[in-house]
Amino acid sequence: MRADPASPEAYRESCLLLAERFFAGLSLAEVQARENDFNTYPGGLDRLGPPRNTLVLEEAADGADAARRAVLEGRVLWKHLAAGEGTRLGQGPKYLLDPGRSGTGLTLGDRHLGQWAFEVARLAGEAGEDPARVLARQTILLVVSAVGRAEIAGRILASDFLGLKPEHFLFLEQSAFPALRPEGGWHFEDGTPHRLHNHGHLAMQMTMDGQVFHLDRAGREIRLSRADFFGHLSRAASLTAYSIEDLGYLTRALDWEALGLALDLGKKGFRMVMEIVPNQPDRPVKGALCVHDPALGRDVMIESLRLRGLPPESISHINKNFNHYPPPAEIFSRLSDEGLFLPVAVREEGLYFQPVVGDVNFLAPTAFFTRQRPEPLSSWKSPADTPAALAALERQDAQPGFTDFMKALWKPPLS
């Protein structure tokens, strides 16, 4: 049961066809009762074993140096995910969360992108290069939702694209869909809440024609053809995907050892690299599970929707959502041809498909790594995480030169 990623229209039609194929004549309650059976990873979870080929990241100077060179030369495509609905925080798009700590009116998203630019500029200075020239070589893809798009775009314009060329600061507005209802045959029901179809859908959407765009300095939108976007992918040695909610990122956006490992693994034929971190010991969260699948003869990452309700405390390690795709054109081309599995999620309003980006690991050789001294995942997902988030922001502000850099980047200060 895979989506058709050929176009937005083809994807939408495939949702209708698949709902009718597998759930014809069923009520929402009946679909919900079968949800786990339908979503569960095929072949049974009991046949899977512990991962066998997890790499341990070493602090290798050669890999870190190669990563620094790739960044200085603009050979990394940086993907930042800011489209999440932030439902557990209940405060709208996470990019626009205003911690109110520095008095500048900067949001979580401003700080997230600003940390990246701060570290790129610092790298340039350490290498004896002009920070403005190095920033101008970079390419970013920022994924936003319809709800936050206009305000976020305005904030990017206020920063003059963080010093990037406008045509290299790319955007993708992730589509949201109304609920599917079964009455009279499965159909998208107008008037039901529009919800995102998870991060797997946005990975497919970015390969569709005319979905990625950039702005000029007047804020006018210029849509990219599929060929133009794949041109960006083809020029990149790796695509690195960040989640905006990761708190460790706020003081270390550029991970030289991990990027160096990804670049090296790309030369060895791997097309996706995923980091595994310990689950939170005191408050475990649901997440993906890395296991060995004997039928496939390799380690795989299985997202939580396909784990048949496996309790979080049974998942010792989870994916950090800090993925690398070295080099990216090949695997995203396969994604655009093959699509992803469509798990279902039934809510009160109806059925919403929920494809997950982690399933990309089934399309091409994928490596999984951990660290010699791994730290539990720390993300701002719910109000319970807010004290840790505020502490992380204080550490960010304490970095020498960071506050001055941010004030210069966003001129005049935003409110």
C-alpha positions as CSV (number, residue, x, y, z in Angstrom):
1,M,0.0,0.0,0.0
2,R,2.1,2.8,-1.3
3,A,1.4,6.4,-2.3
4,D,1.8,7.6,-5.8
5,P,4.2,10.6,-5.5
6,A,4.1,11.6,-9.2
7,S,2.2,14.8,-8.4
8,P,0.0,16.4,-5.7
9,E,-3.0,15.2,-7.7
10,A,-1.7,11.7,-8.1
11,Y,-0.9,11.5,-4.4
12,R,-4.4,12.6,-3.4
13,E,-6.0,10.2,-5.8
14,S,-3.8,7.3,-4.5
15,C,-5.2,8.0,-1.0
16,L,-8.7,7.6,-2.3
17,L,-8.0,4.5,-4.2
18,L,-6.1,2.8,-1.3
19,A,-8.8,3.7,1.2
20,E,-11.4,2.1,-1.1
21,R,-9.3,-0.9,-1.8
22,F,-8.6,-1.8,1.8
23,F,-11.5,-0.4,3.7
24,A,-14.5,-0.5,1.4
25,G,-17.7,-0.9,3.3
26,L,-16.1,-0.3,6.7
27,S,-17.0,2.3,9.2
28,L,-14.5,4.5,10.9
29,A,-14.8,2.5,14.1
30,E,-14.1,-0.7,12.1
31,V,-11.0,0.8,10.4
32,Q,-9.8,2.0,13.8
33,A,-10.2,-1.5,15.3
34,R,-8.0,-2.8,12.4
35,E,-5.5,0.0,12.5
36,N,-2.7,-1.9,14.2
37,D,-3.2,-5.0,12.0
38,F,-2.9,-2.8,8.9
39,N,0.0,-0.7,10.0
40,T,2.2,-3.4,11.6
41,Y,5.5,-4.1,10.0
42,P,5.1,-7.2,7.8
43,G,6.2,-10.7,8.9
44,G,5.7,-10.1,12.6
45,L,7.7,-8.3,15.1
46,D,8.7,-11.4,17.0
47,R,11.1,-12.6,14.3
48,L,13.2,-9.4,14.5
49,G,16.4,-9.3,16.5
50,P,18.9,-6.7,17.8
51,P,20.7,-4.6,15.2
52,R,24.0,-6.2,14.1
53,N,25.8,-3.5,12.1
54,T,25.4,-0.3,14.2
55,L,28.5,1.9,13.7
56,V,30.1,3.7,16.6
57,L,31.0,7.3,15.7
58,E,34.7,8.1,16.4
59,E,36.0,11.6,16.6
60,A,38.1,11.2,13.5
61,A,40.0,14.3,12.4
62,D,40.0,13.3,8.7
63,G,36.2,13.0,8.6
64,A,35.7,16.2,10.4
65,D,38.1,18.0,8.1
66,A,36.3,16.7,5.0
67,A,33.0,17.9,6.5
68,R,34.4,21.4,7.1
69,R,35.7,21.5,3.5
70,A,32.3,20.5,2.1
71,V,30.5,23.2,4.1
72,L,33.1,25.9,3.1
73,E,32.6,24.9,-0.5
74,G,28.8,24.9,-0.2
75,R,28.4,21.2,-1.0
76,V,25.8,20.4,1.7
77,L,22.0,21.0,1.2
78,W,20.5,21.9,4.6
79,K,16.9,20.8,5.2
80,H,15.2,22.3,8.2
81,L,11.8,20.9,9.2
82,A,9.5,23.6,10.6
83,A,6.1,22.4,9.4
84,G,5.0,20.5,12.6
85,E,1.7,21.4,14.0
86,G,3.0,21.5,17.6
87,T,-0.3,20.1,18.9
88,R,1.2,18.9,22.3
89,L,2.5,22.4,22.9
90,G,-0.7,24.0,21.8
91,Q,0.9,27.2,20.6
92,G,0.9,26.9,16.8
93,P,3.9,26.4,14.5
94,K,7.1,25.7,16.5
95,Y,9.1,28.1,14.4
96,L,7.0,31.0,15.8
97,L,7.3,30.0,19.4
98,D,8.7,33.1,21.2
99,P,10.6,32.2,24.3
100,G,11.0,35.8,25.2
101,R,14.5,35.4,26.7
102,S,16.6,38.0,24.9
103,G,14.3,40.9,24.4
104,T,14.8,40.9,20.6
105,G,11.5,39.2,19.7
106,L,13.4,36.3,18.1
107,T,11.4,33.0,17.8
108,L,12.6,29.5,18.2
109,G,12.9,29.2,14.4
110,D,14.9,32.4,14.2
111,R,17.3,31.0,16.8
112,H,17.4,27.6,15.1
113,L,18.5,29.1,11.7
114,G,20.6,31.7,13.4
115,Q,22.6,29.1,15.2
116,W,23.4,27.4,11.9
117,A,24.4,30.7,10.3
118,F,26.5,31.6,13.4
119,E,28.5,28.4,13.2
120,V,28.9,28.6,9.4
121,A,30.3,32.2,9.9
122,R,32.5,31.1,12.7
123,L,33.9,28.2,10.5
124,A,34.6,30.7,7.7
125,G,36.6,32.9,10.1
126,E,38.6,30.0,11.5
127,A,39.4,29.0,7.9
128,G,40.5,32.5,7.0
129,E,37.6,33.0,4.6
130,D,35.0,35.8,4.4
131,P,31.9,34.7,6.3
132,A,29.6,36.5,3.9
133,R,31.1,34.6,0.9
134,V,30.8,31.3,2.7
135,L,27.2,31.9,3.7
136,A,26.4,32.9,0.1
137,R,27.6,29.5,-1.1
138,Q,25.1,27.6,1.1
139,T,21.7,26.2,0.1
140,I,18.8,25.7,2.6
141,L,15.4,24.1,2.2
142,L,13.0,25.2,4.9
143,V,9.8,23.2,5.2
144,V,6.8,25.2,6.5
145,S,3.1,24.8,6.9
146,A,0.4,27.0,5.4
147,V,-0.4,28.3,8.9
148,G,3.0,29.8,9.5
149,R,4.3,30.3,6.0
150,A,3.6,34.1,5.6
151,E,5.0,35.1,8.9
152,I,8.1,32.8,8.6
153,A,8.8,34.1,5.1
154,G,8.6,37.6,6.4
155,R,11.2,36.8,9.1
156,I,13.5,35.3,6.5
157,L,13.2,38.4,4.4
158,A,14.0,40.5,7.5
159,S,17.3,38.6,7.9
160,D,18.1,39.1,4.1
161,F,18.0,35.3,3.7
162,L,20.6,34.8,6.4
163,G,23.2,35.9,3.9
164,L,22.3,33.3,1.3
165,K,21.5,34.1,-2.3
166,P,17.7,34.3,-2.4
167,E,17.6,31.6,-5.1
168,H,19.5,29.3,-2.7
169,F,17.0,29.8,0.2
170,L,14.4,27.3,-0.8
171,F,10.9,26.8,0.7
172,L,8.4,23.9,0.7
173,E,4.9,24.4,2.1
174,Q,3.8,21.0,3.2
175,S,0.3,20.3,2.1
176,A,-2.5,19.5,4.6
177,F,-5.6,17.4,3.8
178,P,-9.1,17.1,5.1
179,A,-10.3,13.9,6.6
180,L,-11.3,10.9,4.6
181,R,-14.8,9.7,5.4
182,P,-16.5,6.4,4.3
183,E,-20.1,7.5,3.9
184,G,-21.1,6.9,0.3
185,G,-17.7,5.7,-0.6
186,W,-14.4,7.0,0.7
187,H,-13.9,10.7,-0.1
188,F,-12.1,13.8,1.3
189,E,-14.8,15.6,3.4
190,D,-14.9,19.3,3.0
191,G,-15.2,21.1,6.4
192,T,-13.1,18.6,8.4
193,P,-9.8,19.8,9.9
194,H,-6.9,19.9,7.5
195,R,-4.0,17.9,8.9
196,L,-0.5,17.1,7.6
197,H,0.2,13.6,6.3
198,N,3.3,13.4,8.4
199,H,6.9,13.9,7.4
200,G,6.9,11.1,4.9
201,H,4.5,13.0,2.8
202,L,6.7,16.1,2.7
203,A,9.7,14.0,1.6
204,M,7.6,12.8,-1.4
205,Q,6.2,16.3,-2.0
206,M,9.6,17.9,-2.4
207,T,10.2,15.6,-5.4
208,M,7.0,16.8,-7.2
209,D,7.1,19.4,-9.9
210,G,6.6,23.0,-8.8
211,Q,6.4,22.3,-5.1
212,V,9.7,23.8,-4.0
213,F,10.0,27.6,-4.4
214,H,12.2,30.6,-3.5
215,L,11.5,34.3,-3.0
216,D,13.1,37.3,-4.4
217,R,14.0,40.2,-2.1
218,A,10.5,41.8,-2.7
219,G,8.9,38.6,-1.4
220,R,7.7,37.4,-4.8
221,E,7.5,33.6,-5.2
222,I,9.4,31.7,-7.9
223,R,8.4,28.1,-8.3
224,L,11.1,25.5,-9.2
225,S,10.5,22.7,-11.7
226,R,11.3,19.2,-10.6
227,A,14.4,19.3,-12.8
228,D,15.6,22.5,-11.2
229,F,15.2,21.1,-7.7
230,F,17.0,17.9,-8.6
231,G,19.8,20.1,-9.9
232,H,20.3,21.3,-6.3
233,L,20.2,17.7,-5.1
234,S,22.7,16.6,-7.8
235,R,25.2,19.3,-6.8
236,A,25.1,18.3,-3.1
237,A,27.5,15.8,-1.5
238,S,24.9,15.3,1.2
239,L,21.5,16.5,2.3
240,T,21.3,17.0,6.1
241,A,17.9,17.1,7.7
242,Y,17.3,18.9,11.0
243,S,14.3,18.9,13.3
244,I,13.5,22.4,14.6
245,E,12.6,21.0,18.1
246,D,16.0,19.4,18.9
247,L,17.5,21.3,21.9
248,G,21.1,20.1,21.6
249,Y,21.2,21.7,18.2
250,L,20.8,25.2,19.9
251,T,24.5,25.1,20.8
252,R,25.8,22.7,18.2
253,A,24.2,23.0,14.8
254,L,27.2,21.7,12.8
255,D,28.2,18.2,13.8
256,W,31.5,17.7,12.0
257,E,32.1,14.1,13.0
258,A,28.6,12.9,11.9
259,L,28.7,14.8,8.6
260,G,32.2,13.5,7.9
261,L,30.9,9.9,8.6
262,A,28.0,10.5,6.2
263,L,30.2,11.8,3.5
264,D,32.5,8.8,3.8
265,L,29.6,6.3,3.9
266,G,28.2,8.0,0.7
267,K,31.4,7.0,-1.1
268,K,30.8,3.4,0.1
269,G,27.3,3.3,-1.4
270,F,25.1,4.2,1.5
271,R,22.4,6.7,0.7
272,M,20.8,7.3,4.1
273,V,22.6,7.6,7.5
274,M,20.5,7.7,10.7
275,E,21.7,8.4,14.2
276,I,20.5,6.3,17.1
277,V,20.3,7.8,20.6
278,P,19.2,6.4,24.0
279,N,15.5,6.9,24.9
280,Q,14.9,9.3,27.8
281,P,15.4,7.0,30.8
282,D,13.1,8.8,33.2
283,R,10.4,9.6,30.6
284,P,10.7,7.4,27.5
285,V,9.0,8.6,24.4
286,K,7.6,6.6,21.5
287,G,9.9,6.5,18.5
288,A,11.4,4.3,15.8
289,L,13.0,1.0,16.6
290,C,16.3,-0.2,15.0
291,V,16.4,-4.0,14.6
292,H,17.8,-6.6,12.3
293,D,15.4,-8.1,9.8
294,P,16.6,-11.6,8.9
295,A,14.3,-11.7,5.8
296,L,16.0,-8.7,4.4
297,G,19.4,-9.6,5.8
298,R,20.1,-6.2,7.2
299,D,19.3,-3.7,9.9
300,V,16.3,-1.5,9.5
301,M,14.5,1.3,11.2
302,I,10.8,0.8,11.9
303,E,8.8,3.8,12.8
304,S,6.5,3.8,15.8
305,L,3.3,3.7,13.7
306,R,4.3,0.2,12.5
307,L,5.2,-1.2,16.0
308,R,1.7,-2.4,17.0
309,G,1.6,-0.1,20.1
310,L,5.0,-1.2,21.5
311,P,5.3,0.8,24.7
312,P,8.0,3.4,24.8
313,E,9.8,1.8,27.7
314,S,10.4,-1.2,25.4
315,I,12.4,1.0,23.0
316,S,15.8,1.5,24.4
317,H,17.2,3.6,21.5
318,I,15.3,5.8,19.0
319,N,16.1,7.8,15.9
320,K,17.4,11.3,16.5
321,N,15.7,12.6,13.4
322,F,19.0,14.1,12.3
323,N,19.3,12.2,9.0
324,H,21.9,12.5,6.3
325,Y,21.4,11.5,2.6
326,P,24.8,11.3,0.9
327,P,24.6,12.1,-2.0
328,P,20.8,12.9,-2.2
329,A,19.8,12.8,-5.8
330,E,19.7,9.0,-6.1
331,I,17.6,8.2,-3.1
332,F,15.1,11.0,-3.7
333,S,14.8,9.9,-7.3
334,R,13.9,6.4,-6.1
335,L,11.5,7.9,-3.6
336,S,9.8,9.8,-6.4
337,D,9.4,6.6,-8.4
338,E,8.4,4.2,-5.6
339,G,6.7,6.3,-2.9
340,L,6.2,5.2,0.7
341,F,4.0,3.0,2.7
342,L,0.8,4.7,3.9
343,P,0.0,3.9,7.5
344,V,-3.5,5.0,8.7
345,A,-4.6,7.0,11.7
346,V,-8.2,7.4,12.6
347,R,-9.3,10.5,14.5
348,E,-12.7,11.7,15.5
349,E,-13.1,13.6,12.2
350,G,-12.0,10.7,9.9
351,L,-9.0,8.9,8.5
352,Y,-5.7,10.6,7.8
353,F,-2.8,8.8,6.2
354,Q,0.6,9.1,8.0
355,P,3.6,8.1,5.8
356,V,6.9,8.4,7.7
357,V,10.2,9.6,6.4
358,G,12.1,6.9,8.2
359,D,10.7,4.4,5.7
360,V,13.1,5.8,3.2
361,N,15.6,3.5,4.7
362,F,13.9,0.6,2.9
363,L,14.6,2.2,-0.5
364,A,18.4,2.2,-0.5
365,P,21.4,1.1,1.6
366,T,21.2,2.7,5.0
367,A,23.7,3.0,7.8
368,F,22.9,3.4,11.5
369,F,25.3,4.9,14.0
370,T,25.6,5.8,17.7
371,R,28.2,7.6,19.6
372,Q,30.9,6.6,22.0
373,R,29.2,8.7,24.7
374,P,25.6,8.9,23.5
375,E,23.2,11.3,25.1
376,P,19.4,10.9,25.3
377,L,17.3,12.7,22.9
378,S,16.2,16.2,24.1
379,S,13.4,17.9,22.2
380,W,10.8,20.5,22.8
381,K,7.7,18.4,22.2
382,S,5.4,19.2,25.1
383,P,5.0,21.5,28.1
384,A,7.0,19.0,30.2
385,D,10.0,19.8,28.0
386,T,9.8,23.6,28.5
387,P,12.2,23.9,31.5
388,A,14.9,22.1,29.5
389,A,14.1,24.2,26.4
390,L,14.6,27.5,28.4
391,A,17.8,26.2,29.9
392,A,19.0,25.3,26.3
393,L,18.2,28.9,25.2
394,E,20.2,30.3,28.1
395,R,23.2,28.3,27.0
396,Q,22.7,29.5,23.5
397,D,22.7,33.1,24.6
398,A,25.8,32.5,26.6
399,Q,27.9,31.6,23.6
400,P,30.5,34.4,23.0
401,G,29.4,36.6,20.2
402,F,26.0,34.9,19.6
403,T,23.7,37.7,20.8
404,D,25.6,40.3,18.8
405,F,25.5,38.1,15.7
406,M,21.7,37.6,16.0
407,K,21.1,41.4,16.5
408,A,23.1,42.0,13.3
409,L,21.4,39.3,11.4
410,W,17.8,40.4,12.0
411,K,17.8,44.2,11.4
412,P,15.8,45.9,12.8
413,P,14.9,43.7,15.8
414,L,11.7,41.9,15.3
415,S,8.7,42.2,17.6
